[in-house]
Each structure stands twice: as C-alpha cells, then as structure tokens.
Amino acid sequence: MSGATKKGAGAEGRGTPGGAGGAVRGAGATTVAAAAATLRQPTLETLGLGGALGIFRRGALPVDRDALVERVFGPKADRGSLVISGASGIVGAGKTMQLGSRLEPFGVRVVALDFPGAPDGIGRQWPGLAQAFGREGAARIMGNVVRLTYDGRRLPEELKALKPRFLLEAIPEVLEVKRAHYKLFRETFPGIEIRSVTSGFPSKELGVGIAHPAFPHEINKVWEVVEAGPSAATQLLWALGLIPIPVSDDWSFVLDVLFCGVTLAGLRVHRATNLPFWKADKLIRRLLGPNPFRAHDAIGAKGADFLTWSCLHHLSARYGELFTPTPELIERKDTGQPWYPPDHFRPLVDWSLTPAEHEGFRVRVMGPVFQMTSLMLHERRAHLSHLNAIGELCAQFRRGVLAVMRELGPKAVRETVEAYHRLHPAAAASAWHPDALERMDTPEWQQLYVNAEHDGEVGVVTLSRESWSWDVDREMNRALDWLLAGGIRRVIVSGDFHLSTQMVGADTADFFGALEKLEAGLAITNGWSRTARRLWSDFEVSVGFVGGKRCMGGMLETLMHCHFLVAVDDARLGWPEVTLPVVPGMEGCHWPFRRAPRDAWPRLLHLLLSGVPVHATEAVGWLVDSAAPMSDALKAAWGLATGAHGPPKRGLESGALLAVPADVAGLAPADGPGIEAGRAAIARCVAQSCAVPVADALALQARLAAEFLNSKACRDGRVGAEYARTTAV
Ligand SMILES: NC(=O)c1ccc[n+]([C@@H]2O[C@H](COP(=O)([O-])OP(=O)(O)OC[C@H]3O[C@@H](n4cnc5c(N)ncnc54)[C@H](O)[C@@H]3O)[C@@H](O)[C@H]2O)c1
C-alpha cells in the first residue's frame, strides 16, 4: 500500500477548502506535529479536532466540554437555553430526550416548542427515559424541559426569559414553512444560532446550517452536519458523545440518498415484477441488510412516506429519472397506508426465486444504489469512511456501500449499473459517474475502517468500526504493513474517537458462511488470530487502548495481543460468546491465561464461561495493565508506547500450561441447552489449547472454534437464528 499523505497535503475526499459546500475540510485545528504522517485523513479532522495521534501525544481530548457549552450557551451565570421547535414530533421529541439528558448536568434548559393541539410526543418518551436513567434521573431531565405552545405566528412571551441561544428546528419538511419560522425567530432573537433537522433541503435553500439526525432519534447518535466550517455546536455534539458527520450541501445529503434510494429500488422491483413489498423487503435485507418497507412502517408510514417522497421528488428534479418516485409512493404519501398489512407480518405463502430471478433482483437493487453512490462520490459528499459508515450506522446496511463496491471492483460495479440501465434505460441519461470508481486502490477507499498515523516513532492505529469483520481484518493488516514499512516499531491500537464509540466484538454476519462450511470458519479463526498475533510479534511495543464503555469478544481478543492493555476506568471487558453460543476463536481460550498470574486463571475462566464482563479497574494485573480516567489513561498509553513510563510488561508463557482449572465456582446455572453446549465447548478449548505450546495453540483453538461454528448447537443459537432470518431466505 502506498499513498501515505503528509498532514495537510490534500488527502482525497477533501472538499472545497473553507467553502460551505465542502463536506470534508482540512480544518486548520490539527495539532499533531508537522512530521506526522497519516495513511488517510483521520475522520476526526473533518470536525476540526485533529487526529488520534494528537490525542495521545497531548494526553487529552481535543476539546473541553465545559468550554464548548459556554461557547454555545453562554457562561454559567448567564446560561441560555436550547429551543427545539416541533418538539412534539417524531424527531423533536427524540432529540429533546437525547440532548436534554446530556445538557441537563450543564444547566442548559431545553425549551420544547410546538402547537397546542400537537400529540404528546414528549410524554411518550417517558418510559424509555425512566428505563435509561431511573425514575429520579428521568424526572430531573424532564424537569429541565420547559414545554411551550404558540400559534406559529407570535413567539410566546415567556421565551425571552429563557434566553434562547440555539434553535434546533424540527418542524415539517416544507421549505416555505421552515423559512418563515427562521424569520420569526431572527426577528425576536437576532443572534440566535439555528440548525435544521431537515432530511433533504440543502443549507443554501434554507439559509441555516443543517444538523440532520438519524432514526431512531432518542438513540441514534449520528448527525449529518452542513456548515461553513466545524462550529462549536458541532464539536459540542461530539463532546457530548454523539457522532456528527460533515456532509456536503447537496440535496438529501448521504443518508437519505441511500435510504430513499434503496426504498425506490424496492418500489421499482415491485412495479417491474409484481413482487410484493414484504418479499422485496426480505430479499433486500439478504442482499444488503435493510428492510426499507418495514422501516417506513416502524418510523410511521405516513410521515416517513412523505419524507421519502419529498427527498426523491427534489432529487429527481435535480438529477433526473434515477430518483423519480413511483406512483405507489405518491399514492401512499397521500393516504398514509402502511406497506405491511396489519397483524399479517408473516405471509402464509412464500416461494424461492430462481438463480436468474435472483440476479435480476440484484441488478434492480444494486444497480441504482451503485449509481447513486457514484453520484455522491463525484460530488464529494463526504469523507469516504463517513459515506460508508452512514449506511451501516443509520440505514441497516450490513456492510457500507463502499465496502461492497470495493469487494466487487470497479468493473463489476460498472457492469451492474449498465445491466440496470438495460432494464431501466431512462436512468442512464444522467447522474452516472463511472469515473468516480476509478480510484478504488487509493488509501481512502482501501482504509474505510482502519487508519494509521505516526510521528516517525510511534504509530496509532484506529478502528472506526465497532465490530471486527473481514473488511476490518484486511484493513488492519494493511495499516500494520504501512507502519512497519515506515520503520515504526511502537504502536497504539485504539478506537477512532469518532465513529466507533465502543468495541462490541466480531461481526457475527461474517460467521454465516461458517455455519455451512467448516473451511469458512477455519479461515476466520486462523486468519483473524494471525492478524491479532502480529500485535504481539511485529512490534517492539504495542499498546491496546479501550476508550469507550466496552470492549468485548473478538475486539478484546485482538487488543489482548498487545503487550499492554490500557482502558478508561469505567470500561467493561468480557467475552459474551458463550451466550450466543460460539467459542472465542481469536485465541481467547488460551492467550490470556499465558499472560496472567496463575491465581487469576479462575477469573479468566469465569469471564469465558459466564459471559459476564468485568470492570477494567478489577482486571488490572491479569487482563489490563492500567485503568484510569480518560486523560490519565491517554497519558498511560503514551508513556507505555514511548517507553517513558508504565508498569512492566506481563510475559507470555510459551510452553504448555499446567493445572488450568476446568470449571469455576459461582457460575449461574446455564439457562438453556445452547449455553450449556457453549460452556462445554469453551471449557474443552481452554483445556486443550492451554495444554500445548503457544506455537501449536493457534491452529488447535482455530479448529475447535470453527468446528463449533459448524455445529448444530451454533446453528440452533443466536447466530443460526440471525442467519435464518436474514440470509437463508
Ligand atoms: N421522521 C424521521 O424519521 C426524520 C428523520 C430525520 C429528519 N427528519 C426531519 O425532521 C423534521 C420533522 O419531521 P418529523 O417526522 O419529526 O415530523 P412530525 O410531523 O412528527 O413533527 C413535526 C412537529 O412540528 C410541529 N410544528 C409544525 N409547525 C410548527 C411550527 N411552526 N412551530 C413549532 N412546531 C411546529 C407539529 O405540530 C409536529 O409536532 C422534518 O424536516 C423531517 O425532514 C425526520
């Protein structure tokens, strides 16, 4: 892999520097030393927050939450409020909860504004809030929300006393209505900052910045952001644990091109072949992950159909037939009729498609999706990692659209679009940019999920995906190769402080093939384990860093191969595999035993057999080397990586381990045959792989884990059920 970019040296994907239209900016706030090199642009840099290397070097996160709250809402003594208009609606109510819960500790009041007769969307949020924060916490958060109504023409008098500093507009998707609303606010509060949650109107049409949130609104952390440069408000979203993603100022941004685009593909399949919506949904889920028709019903068919129609309607006006809504959508946005019949979720009759029909279906769905993606690439709508991640994080894609296209290669992608054009010739007339596929071998395409930076001495590898997959595995190897080729022998492996807020384990969708074929499982358990071992053997010093709230399963197996493991003190670590059940196949069954004192072995075995995680602070000395609050943990990781300070390295027993316990006290009774089978298989794998030298253990544990993936117990468990539901249709 070549093509490393020096910081500031024009990585692909950068938008118009400083222009409102550019999604990806080489923001000036990079604080990394001039000598630093990066495999591709860190996504954090698009928020004006530098890269991950800078975070470790400084031993501190790039911005301070209190300072940002002050910049956006004013000083403590004169703190202003956040107004959410349309707060009783789907988006408004969800965001009132998400932002209200995060801002309440800072004394920022949330004003929920709507019409008098609007249905009580906020009241409906109470059970969820109480479940997340307890009744007392939920009452405190709700108590901080001031609910006001008005007639839409004159703002309520009481609003002045609440000192509005920021308006998040979440009213209906009608351009003129939104514009009139901003005018009203600006007349009364001239200095107020405004962002719209619009699904599709560009900022240049609205005259305000965009903060477009993804569904479900009280939970999903992603916000597509359009603004002239990274603002304090956007950085505050990040500092509050949310995931702002800059996108360019083009109709429907990225998420709604993908989501509405895949819905339209399903609608067109229905028109062309008479396939019912539920069947199209099933097949799209198998192909790509989403079930768009069910998603519309889940969001609320009437509103969601209108929004999808609105996005497609405006996109087709700008880009032509590729986006034209079908008559079925036009009818449903008027009637609000759901896509699934009520109480009839499981059709009584089902049938299989022939291979030729499957291929026709694939072309009708993937053709337009690829073409729309070529348009977004052409327009540089987002950093490629962002463009890819939005599908996964917000539109149920199993793999991001760029990862799918990269695997196929430019030729096959082009052929799919051309085959689609033969079925739907009008789509070929505009918005097709095959040139945009030509750069697939550049780092921006090749490193969608894993980046690396270094300063000539220490490298930092960052993971932008919460679960390990074949894509991540290959990208990790390329990142490590790149560091080694640059002479880097000291490395920190971490989440990316942006897209991945935790590390959940292996992506079980990649196990589906292993349920059917032993070889597919062996490829995973051998291949992924070998990647993890590189962290032990290829570097002078390696440090795993857990900066989020959990590190589980395959992710923990990977990071435990580092010479040191550093975690923030509230992180939890564990191996929940037994609950699926699967057998940890990236050396979890022997490697941690070889690195822990003998008296910690029962605790390791308990982690594996119970699936119950441990707090990082309780695992120091046998699984974790240092656990501390964020800033101290960053400093600890840097101290270890540079060799400046830190605890001694725990060794690795390379011979056979004697007297590893076979069972452990305090285990709750297995609550089903699956867990029982999982426990037995894990205990067997621990016993056998600990009993041989480390040189032989990799292949042995790989075989045992793969055999279990290929067993009835696994097929009867959660992985098998997920496979049957999504793929074996
Ligand atoms: N529904 C989604 O999944 C989704 C996702 C992302 C973005 N959006 C965007 O969010 C916005 C709102 O969509 P929604 O689905 O929440 O709609 P909604 O109909 O559920 O809610 C809109 C709310 O705004 C209120 N309202 C109307 N005019 C108002 C005014 N002048 N002042 C104050 N309140 C007013 C309504 O009474 C209603 O409660 C749209 O711009 C939409 O594109 C929606």
The ligand as an SDF file (V2000), in Angstrom:
LIG
                    3D

 44 48  0  0  0  0  0  0  0  0999 V2000
  -39.1820   11.2660   10.8240 N   0  0  0  0  0  0  0  0  0  0  0  0
  -37.9270   10.9970   10.5880 C   0  0  0  0  0  0  0  0  0  0  0  0
  -37.5040    9.8560   10.6440 O   0  0  0  0  0  0  0  0  0  0  0  0
  -36.9700   12.1220   10.2700 C   0  0  0  0  0  0  0  0  0  0  0  0
  -35.6080   11.8440   10.2860 C   0  0  0  0  0  0  0  0  0  0  0  0
  -34.7020   12.8770   10.1020 C   0  0  0  0  0  0  0  0  0  0  0  0
  -35.1590   14.1590    9.8740 C   0  0  0  0  0  0  0  0  0  0  0  0
  -36.4770   14.4060    9.8180 N   0  0  0  0  0  0  0  0  0  0  0  0
  -36.9170   15.7920    9.5990 C   0  0  0  0  0  0  0  0  0  0  0  0
  -37.4780   16.2800   10.7970 O   0  0  0  0  0  0  0  0  0  0  0  0
  -38.4400   17.2870   10.5170 C   0  0  0  0  0  0  0  0  0  0  0  0
  -39.7100   16.9530   11.2570 C   0  0  0  0  0  0  0  0  0  0  0  0
  -40.1400   15.6760   10.8610 O   0  0  0  0  0  0  0  0  0  0  0  0
  -40.9830   14.7300   11.8240 P   0  0  0  0  0  0  0  0  0  0  0  0
  -41.0080   13.4190   11.1660 O   0  0  0  0  0  0  0  0  0  0  0  0
  -40.4850   14.8140   13.2270 O   0  0  0  0  0  0  0  0  0  0  0  0
  -42.4070   15.4190   11.7000 O   0  0  0  0  0  0  0  0  0  0  0  0
  -43.6420   15.3790   12.7170 P   0  0  0  0  0  0  0  0  0  0  0  0
  -44.8370   15.7030   11.9130 O   0  0  0  0  0  0  0  0  0  0  0  0
  -43.6250   14.1220   13.5190 O   0  0  0  0  0  0  0  0  0  0  0  0
  -43.3460   16.5830   13.6990 O   0  0  0  0  0  0  0  0  0  0  0  0
  -43.4230   17.9300   13.3470 C   0  0  0  0  0  0  0  0  0  0  0  0
  -43.8890   18.7230   14.5580 C   0  0  0  0  0  0  0  0  0  0  0  0
  -43.7560   20.1070   14.2630 O   0  0  0  0  0  0  0  0  0  0  0  0
  -44.8880   20.7800   14.7970 C   0  0  0  0  0  0  0  0  0  0  0  0
  -44.9740   22.0570   14.0950 N   0  0  0  0  0  0  0  0  0  0  0  0
  -45.4410   22.3060   12.8620 C   0  0  0  0  0  0  0  0  0  0  0  0
  -45.2460   23.6160   12.5570 N   0  0  0  0  0  0  0  0  0  0  0  0
  -44.6430   24.1750   13.6200 C   0  0  0  0  0  0  0  0  0  0  0  0
  -44.1750   25.4910   13.9170 C   0  0  0  0  0  0  0  0  0  0  0  0
  -44.3040   26.4870   13.0430 N   0  0  0  0  0  0  0  0  0  0  0  0
  -43.6100   25.7200   15.1230 N   0  0  0  0  0  0  0  0  0  0  0  0
  -43.4840   24.7440   16.0300 C   0  0  0  0  0  0  0  0  0  0  0  0
  -43.9110   23.4780   15.7960 N   0  0  0  0  0  0  0  0  0  0  0  0
  -44.4690   23.2010   14.6150 C   0  0  0  0  0  0  0  0  0  0  0  0
  -46.0160   19.8070   14.5800 C   0  0  0  0  0  0  0  0  0  0  0  0
  -47.1160   20.1020   15.4310 O   0  0  0  0  0  0  0  0  0  0  0  0
  -45.3620   18.4830   14.9160 C   0  0  0  0  0  0  0  0  0  0  0  0
  -45.4400   18.1710   16.2810 O   0  0  0  0  0  0  0  0  0  0  0  0
  -38.5870   17.3220    9.0030 C   0  0  0  0  0  0  0  0  0  0  0  0
  -37.8070   18.3620    8.4840 O   0  0  0  0  0  0  0  0  0  0  0  0
  -38.0080   15.9870    8.5820 C   0  0  0  0  0  0  0  0  0  0  0  0
  -37.4590   16.0400    7.2990 O   0  0  0  0  0  0  0  0  0  0  0  0
  -37.4050   13.4160   10.0290 C   0  0  0  0  0  0  0  0  0  0  0  0
  1  2  1  0
  2  3  2  0
  2  4  1  0
  4  5  1  0
  4 44  2  0
  5  6  2  0
  6  7  1  0
  7  8  2  0
  8  9  1  0
  8 44  1  0
  9 10  1  0
  9 42  1  0
 10 11  1  0
 11 12  1  0
 11 40  1  0
 12 13  1  0
 13 14  1  0
 14 15  2  0
 14 16  1  0
 14 17  1  0
 17 18  1  0
 18 19  2  0
 18 20  1  0
 18 21  1  0
 21 22  1  0
 22 23  1  0
 23 24  1  0
 23 38  1  0
 24 25  1  0
 25 26  1  0
 25 36  1  0
 26 27  1  0
 26 35  1  0
 27 28  2  0
 28 29  1  0
 29 30  1  0
 29 35  2  0
 30 31  1  0
 30 32  2  0
 32 33  1  0
 33 34  2  0
 34 35  1  0
 36 37  1  0
 36 38  1  0
 38 39  1  0
 40 41  1  0
 40 42  1  0
 42 43  1  0
M  CHG  2   8   1  16  -1
M  END
$$$$
